[in-house]
Amino acid sequence: MKGIGAGLFLVLSAWSTGAQPPAPPSARDLSKLSLEELMNVEVVYGASRYAQPVSEAPSSVTIITAADIKQYGYRTLADILRSVRGFYITYDRNYAYVGVRGFGRPGDYNTRVLVLVDGHRINDNVYDSVGVENSFVIDVDLIERVEVVRGPNFSIYGTSAFFPVIVNIISQRGTRATPEVAAEASSFGTYAGRAGYGRRFASGLDIVASGSLLDSRGQDLFFKEFDTPATNNGVAVHADDEYVYRLFGSATYKDLSVEFAHSEREKGIPTASYGTVFNDRRTRTWDGRSFLDFKLQHAVGADLTVFGRAYYDRATYRGDYAIDYPPVTLNRDTSDGEWWGLEALALYTGLARNKLVFGGEFEDNTKRQQRNYDLNPPASYLDIGNSGSRWAVLVQDEVRLLGKLILNIGVRHDWSAQVGGKDSPRVAVIYNPTTSTSVRLLFGRAFRPANQYELFYATDVPRQKPNPGLKPETIQSYDLVVDQALGKGLRLTTSAFLYRIENLISYTTDPLDGSQQFQNAGDIRSKGFEVEVGGAIAPRITGRASYSFQDTRSVAGDLPLTNSPRHMVKLNLATPIWGGRLQAGLEGQYTGPRLTLAGTPTGGFSVVNLTVLAPRLANRLEISASVYNLFDKRYADPGSEEHLENVIPQDGRSFRVKLVWRL
């Protein structure tokens, strides 16, 4: 293995995202584009790990830009993903969980969705998790664009790219991240601030630096399951508090770039999950995430470009849980993960009609520690740690069989001591019969080995058992995607999908002793379709509207999956107002009924958000005001196994005012 690693990683760098995509054209520009220009105006990086027109990508792509984030008042990555067709978010008042295409297991920790920042994998090495609420590692103000890439991607990215979707986030460069300070005030006693600096020097050196803080007092929340005098009549007082800080820096010079990020979040838990004492503010979690990333991209002649990466990561978690054994005792739950890795890839275009990507990666998990113990009196229930490495090789070829037909085929071979060697193929047939039409047929197969948490976690209160015998999950997915330009300024995207998951790893209750355990809980199948139209609706109005249908069921018994809405509707509209001095962004979202773990439906709900943006209120001042859940809709998300609550109530109407001063 060492010999293979040395050969593969002679170039110590990664797939570079240093070359940033062009700024998106305005609504007025879109209305003037020809059909051919419209189909190729968006470039995607995440589908094949090199830049290509969306119409030629082996995937279905949604791109959210920095302008969209401002226009619609998005505060977190969860807000951004909630706006994307086919996506939904479940929030348990501590963490937010991503659901897509009808699959959103409560308490999943987002282990099956890969999230990248400038090509760097953010999922950790203990839970395979990624926080998409305020625990996300970078501030949304630093995001230049988000690429949501649907379709089989494991053959390119491997671990955590199990589900047929990845989220690739491209951060701003110095040319965009101008020196600025920002301050905001929100509902529930929430205040935030950020200071950032960005510049591109005449020498070509590009730098970005940013630091941000958020402090929230939290709100009083009522839970009917605790509505007794002994538990404060069901009211958790300021137990929803939160504190966050983030640091980010990047520097790019010619072919070389370096990037650093660090975040820490402390969050109160108001739901009394895991049998903790209700309304005890000592119950809370801390999450930390850091990475250091070196990248290099270099052209070796006209036909060969090499890419590489060397990186170091750390992810920490601590949870304090007040449990009445009796007496009331503070139980502490921790994890600490450290890992480093190397990647090397090459893009070769010297063969006629071919675009070949090949290379590999190596990752060494130096630390995966999990502990659980009582503070006073001291008692230890879990103290387990291990290390391990994995490596992979991959090859992908994009072949232009005819002028209008493209075959994209790739395979990845992964090896680890846990599961041995496994292959993951992807095949895409892309046909562009006209300059205004693109048809794509996609197939892929992937696997996901159980992570360290699923394999080995064990506690006594509440009782959870390890399961080192878990088998890997496998998935086969099929997608049909059709993009059609509809005159000047509009594009229609339709897609149909089918996937089947076997040996699904799920958090379940053992009926024999009532304990919790991860088990291979059968097979899942899903089918559905999505329709979206977007672009310049009128000379002064841009937006997008989508409808998603998904039917996701367990194969045994043909039963609907919990937390799986069959219908979702999304609408986004943006327009200038008051003579162009202001911009208004209106967002509407409908999520259909979802089954809870108790087998009861939550009921469908609609939420409307409104943001008004003044980009140039003064010479250098920008101000925005947002109202979320404008009509104060009362709704709830399904709870998980660790909750007494069947459903978790969500926020009613709230607001945010934000000021940005550019220096």
N, C-alpha and C positions, 0 to 999 in steps of 0.2 A: 504493500500500500504506500509506503514511504517513497518508493521509486516512482510510482504513478503520480503521487502528489508533487514530487519535485519537477517532473516533466510538465505537468499541467500548469503549475503555478510559477513558472520561471518569470512570467510577467506579473508583478505584485500590484495588481490594480483591479478595478471593477468596471462594469458597464457604466459608462459615464453619462450623467445627465447634466453635465456642465453646459453643453450647448442647449440653450433654452428655446422653447417653441416660440413662434412669433405671436405677438399680441393679437387677440381675436378682433376681427373687424367689427365696427359698430353696426347697429341695425340699418343705418342708412347705406353703409357700404354693401351689406348683404343684399339689399334690394336691387343693387346694380350688377351683381355678379351673374355671369352666364351659368347655365346648368353645369357645364364641365368644371368651372371654377368653384361652384358651390359644393360639388361632390368631393373636392380635394382641398377645401379651405382648412379643414381640421386635420392635424397631424397627431398620431398617437405613438407613444414610445413603449408603453407597457405590454403590448400584445405580442411582440416578437423580440423585444430588447434592442430594437433599432427604430429610427424614425420611419414612418410609412403613412401614406394617406389612409384615413379611416376606411375608405372604400376598398382598400386592398388588405386590410388587417384581417387575420383569422379569428374574428371575434365581433361582438356587438358592443359598441363603445358609447359611453356618455361622458362628456367633458364638462366640468364645472370650473369656471374661471374665477380669478380674484375679483373681477367686476361683479360676478354673480354673488359671491360671498358678501360683498358690501351691499349690493342692491337689495338682497333679501334678508339681511341682518343675521346671517348664520354665526352662531357663537362657538360651536364645537364641530368636530368631524361628524358626530351623530346627527346634528342638524343638517349638515350637507348631504349625508347619505339618506336621511329621511325624505329628501326631496327628489331622489332618483327613482325612476320607474322600477317597480319590482322589489324595492327595498322597504323595510319597516324596522322600527326600533322598539325594543322592550326595555323599560327602565324600572329597576326595583328599588329606587331611591339610594342606591349605592353605586352600581355599575349599569352601563347601557350595553345592550346586546343586539347584534346585527342579525336581522332576518332577511332572507332573500329567496325569491322563487318558492315561497311557501314553507321554507325550512328555517325555523328559529327556535331552537331548543331552549327552554327557560334555564338560565344559569350556565349557558354554554361557554362563557368567557371568550367568545369569538375565535375559537380554536380552528375553525375550518375556513376562515376568510383571511387571505394573505394581505397585509398592509405594508406598503413600501414608502419610504421617504427618500427621494432621489435615488431610487434603486436599492436602498438599504432596508433589509427586513426588520420590521419592528416587533413582530411576535416574539415572545420570550421563550426560554428553554426549559421552563418547569411546567407551565400551564399551556404553552403555545398560544397565549392570550395576547390581546392588544386592547388597550382602553381607548374608546372612541368618544367618551365624554371629556370632562376636564382633566382626566389623567393622561390624555394623549400627549406625546412627547414634545410637540411644537405648537406654538400659537397659530390659530387660523389666519391671523393677519400676515403671516409669513408664507402663506400658500399662494403660489402663482396659478396653479391649476390642479385639479383632481381628475385623474383618468379612471373611470370605472369600466373595467374590461371583463365582459362576460364571455364565457366559452372555456373550453379545457385549457388550462395553463400550467398544469403540474409538470409537463414535459419540459417547460422552460424554467420554472421557478422552484419546483420541488416542495419541500416541507411547508405546510400550512396553505398551500395553493390547492387544497383538496377539493373544495367546492368550486364549481365552474365560474368563479369571479375573483378578480384581484382589484385592489384599490391602490393605485400608484399616485403618490403625491409629489409634485415638483415644487420645490421651494423657490422663493424669489432670489434673484441675483442683485448685485449692487446697483445695476442700472435701473431697477424697479424699486428696491427697498431704500427710498430716500431717507435722510435723517428726519426723525419725527418722534413726537411723544403723543401718547393717547391716554385718555381717561374715560371711564364709563361708570354709570350708576344704574342699578337694576332693582327690580322688586326683591323683597325678602332681605333687605339690608345687604345687598351685594354691591361691592365696589371693586374695580379692576383698573390697572394701569400698565402701560408698556412704554419702553424707550428703545428705539432702534436706530441703527446707523447703517447705511449702505452707500457704496461708491465704487465706481470703476475708474481707475487711474489711466493716464495716458500710456503707461507702460503695458497695460493689459491686465494688471492685477485687479481682481474683483473681490470685494470683501462685504460681508454682512455680519452684523452683530445685533443681538436683541435680548432683552430681559423683560419679563412680565410677572405681575402678581395679581391674584384674585383672592378676595376675602368675602365670605358670605355668612351672615348670622344665621341664615336658615329660617324656615317658617314653622309655625305650629301645625301639626298634621293630626287628623282624626282617623282612627282605625276602629271600626265597629267591633272587631273581634276582641278588643281589649276594653270595651265600654263597661267597666265596673269601677266602683269607688276605690278599690284596692290598686287599680292601675290608672289612676288619674282620669277616670271616665273616658279612656281611649284617646287622650290627647298627648302626643309626644311634643314637648316644649323645646323648641330650638334644637332638636336632635338631628336636624337636616343640615347642619352647618358644614362649611367647606373652606379649605385654604389651599391655594395652589401657587407654585412659582415655577418659572421656566427660564432656561438660558439656551441660547442658540448662537452659533458662529460658523461661518464658512469663508473660505478663501480659495480663489481659483486663479491660476497663472498658467497661461498657455495650455499644455496638456494635463497639468497636475491640479488636483483639488483636494482639500481637506475639509471635513465637516464635523462639528461637535454639537451634541444636544444633551441637555439634562433637564429632568422635570421631577417634581415631588408634589404629591397631593395628599392631604389629610381630609377624611370625610366621615361625618357622623352618620350612624345608621339608625333611622327612626322606626324600623319595622319589627324590631325584636326578633330578627332572624336567628336560626339555629338554637331556638329555645332560650334566648337571652332575656334578661329582665327588661320589661317594657319601661320606656322613658328614663333609662339610665344612660347619661351622656358619656360614660366611660366606654361604651361600645362604639368602636370606630375603626377605620382602616387607614393605613398609610401605604402609598405606592410610589416607588421611585423607578425611573428609567433613564439610562444614559447610553450614549454610543459615541465612538470616535471612528471616523471613516476616512481612508485615503483612497483616492481614485486616480487613475491615469488612462488617457485615451491617446493613441498615437497612430498616425497613418504610416504604414510601411510600404511605400510605393503607391501606385494608383489603385491597386486592386485589393489591398489587405489593410484592415484596421484592427488593431489589438486593443482590448479593453481589460482592465483588471481592478481588483479591489483588495485591500487589507483592512480588517476592522476588529474592533474590540467592543463588547457590549456587557452591560450589567442591568439586571432587573431585580428589584427588591420589593417585598410585601410584608406588612405586619398588620395583624388584626387583633384588637383587644376586645374580648367578649365577656360581659358580666353575666355569669351563670349562677343560678340559685341551686346549689347541690342538694340541700342547704349546708352551710350558710352561703351567702352571695360571695362568689370568688371570681377573680379576674383571670380568665383563660387567655393565653397569648398564642397566636398562630402565626408562623413566619415562613417565608421562603426567600432564598437568595440564589440567584443564578448569574454565572459569569461564563462568557464564551468568546472565542476569537475565531477568525476564519480568513480564508483566501479564496478569491475567485479569479478565473482567467477565461476570457472568451475572445474569439476572433470572428470577424466578418470578412468573408472572401467573395469578391464579385468578378473574379477573373474568368470564370466559366460562362460561356454564352448562355443567356436565358436563366441563369441560376444566381441565387443569393444565398450563400451558405454561412450558417452560424455553427460554431463548434467550440467546445471547451469543457470546463469542469469547475468543481468547487470542493473545498475541504473545510470542515468546521470541527473545532475541538471544544466540547463542553467541559470546561475545567471544574465547574462547580454547579451542582443542582441539589441544594440543601433544603429540607423541609423539617420544621420542628413544631411541636405543639406541647404546651406545658402550662401549669398553674403557677401564678406568682406567689400567692401567700394563702395557705401553706403551700410550699413548693411540691410539685408533682409533675413528672414527665410522662407523656403519652406517646410521643413520636419524636424521633431524632434520627433521620435517615438522609444520607447524602451519597451521590455517586457521580461519576464522570463518564465520558464516552465521546467518541468521535464518529463522524459520518463523512462520506465522500460521494461524489456523483460525477458522471460524465454525460454530456448531451450533444446532440447534433440535430440541426434543423436545416431544411433546404426549401427555398421558395423557387419554384420552377414555373416559368412562363411557357406553357405548352403551346398556346396560340396568343395572338395579340390580345384577346379578350378573356382568356382562361388562365388561371393561376392555380397551381397545386402547391400547398404548403404542408409539409410532412416532417415530423420530428419525433424523436424518442429520447428518453432520459433513463439512465440506469443509476439507481440509488443503492448504497450499501451502508448498513449499520449492524453492530453486533446484535441488536435487539431483534431485527427481522431478517437479516441477511441481505441478499440482493434482490431487487425488484425492478421491472421495467414499466415505464409509463409512456404510451404512444399518444400522438395527436395527429389528426389528418384534417385538412381543410381544403375544400374545393371552392374557389372564388371565381365568379363569372360576372363580367361587366359587359352586358350586351350593347349598352349605349352609354354615353357619357353621363346620363342622368340616372342610371339604374345599376345597382350592385346586388348580386345574389351570392350568399355564402352558406355552405353546408359544412358543419363541423362535427367531429367525433373525437372523443378522448376517453382515456381510462387512467385512473389514479388510485392511490392508496394513502391512508393516514395511519401510522402506528400510534398506539396509545402513548400519551405523554406521561411524564413522571408523576404528576398529580393523580391521574387516573389509575396508574399502576400501583402506587405504593402508599397513598395517603390513608391514615388510620387515626381515629380518636375514640375516646370512650364516651364523652358527653359533648354533643350528641354522637351516637355511635355510628362510625363509618368504617367499613372494612376495606383493606386493599384487595387488589385483584391482579396479581402479576401474570396471570394466564390470559389476559385480554388479547384477542386477535386484532390485526389491523382491519380498519374499515376499507372498503373498496367502493368505487363509484364508476359507472359508465354513463356518459352524457352525450346527447345529440342536440344540435341546434340548427335551425334554419332561419337565416336572417335576410331580409330584403330591405334595401334602402332605395328610396325613390324621390328624386327632386320633383317638387310640385310648383313649377313656374319659378319666378324669381323670388328668392328669399325664404322659401319653405322647404322642409324635407320631411318625408314620412318614413318612419322606421317600423317595420313589423318583424316579429320574431316568434317562433314556436320552439318549445324545448321539451325534452324528455330525459329524465335521468333516473337511475336506480342505485341506491346505496345498499350494500350488503354488509352484514356484521356490524350494524350501527352501534357505536359506543354511546351509552346513555346512562345518566344518573338516575338510579331507580331505588325503590324500597324493597328489601328482601322480605317477602311475606312470612318467612319462617321465624325471623327474630326481630323484624321491624327496623333493622339497621339500614343505613344507606351504603350503596356500592355502585361502582361503574361496572356495567355488564354489556356484553354483546347482545343487544336487545332486539334482534331480528332485522328485517329488511324494510326499506322505504322506497316507494316509487312516486314520481311526480311528473305531471304533464301540465302544460299551460301555454299561454301566448301573451305577448305584449304588443301594444300599438302606441306609437308616440309621433306627434307632429310638432315641429318646432322651427323657430327662425324668426324672420321679420314678418309679423302678421300684417302690419300696416306700416306706412312710412315712419311713424313715431312710436310704434308698439312692437316689442319683441316678447317672446315667451315660448312656452312649450306646454303641451297637455298630453297625458298618457293614461292608458287603462291597462291594468294587468289582471290576468286570470290565472290562478294556479290551483291544481287539485293534487294535494300531497297526502299520501295515505301509507299506513303500514300494510305490508303485503299480507301478513297473517290477519285474517279477519276483515280485510279491506276497510279498515277504520280510519277516519280522518285524523291527521296529526294534530296534537295540541299546539296552541299558539301559531296557527297557520291560517291567515285570512285567504279566502278564495278570491275576493275582489279588492282592488285598490285603484284609486283615481288620484292623479296629481295634476295641478294646474299652477303655472307660474306666468305672471304678466308684469311687464315693466314698461313705464312710459314717462317721458318728461312732463312736468306740470309747471304752472306759474311762469310761462314764457321760457321754459328750459332751465330756470334757476334751481329747480328742485327735480328730483327723480323719485317716482313712487314704484314700489315693488309689492305686488299682492300675490300671496301664495295660499292655495287651498289644497287640503289633503283629506281623502276619505279612505279609511281602513275598515274592511268588512269584519263581521263577527269572528272571534277566535275562541276555540275551546280551551278551558282551563284544565288543570290537572284533575279537578273534581268532575270533569265532564260537562260542565255548564258553559254556555256561551257568554262572552263579555258584552256582546252587542256591538254593532258598528258605530263609528263616530266620524265626525268631520271637524277639522280644525282649520281656521283661517288666520294667517299672519299678515301684518301690514308694516312696511318699512318706508319711511320718507327720508331721502338722503339729499343733503345740500353739499355737493362736492367742493364748492368754492364760495362758502358763506362770506369769508373775507379772503384776502390775498393768499393766505397759507392755511386757512382754517377749514376743516371739513367737519360737519356735524350730521348725525343720523339719529332718528328716533324710531323705535320698533315697538309694536304691540303684538304679543304672541297670544294665540287663542283668543282672538279679538271678541268673539261672542260668548266667551266664558263657558265653553262646552265642558261638562263633567264626564269624564271617561276614566278607564282604568286598564292596566296591562295585567296579563296573567302572572300569578306568583309562581315561585319555584318550589322544589321539594323542601327547602330550608325555611319556608315561610308558613306561619299559621294562616296568614291571609290568603284567600283564594285569588283575590285580585289586589293590585297595588294602585291606589288612586294617583292620578297625575295632576300636574299643575293646571289651575284655572287661568284666568287672564293675568298676564304679567307684562312688564315693560322694560325697555332699556334705552338709555340716552348715551350716546358716545361722541366724543370730540377727539379729533386728530389734528395736531398742529405740526406742520411740516417746517422744519428749520431751514 
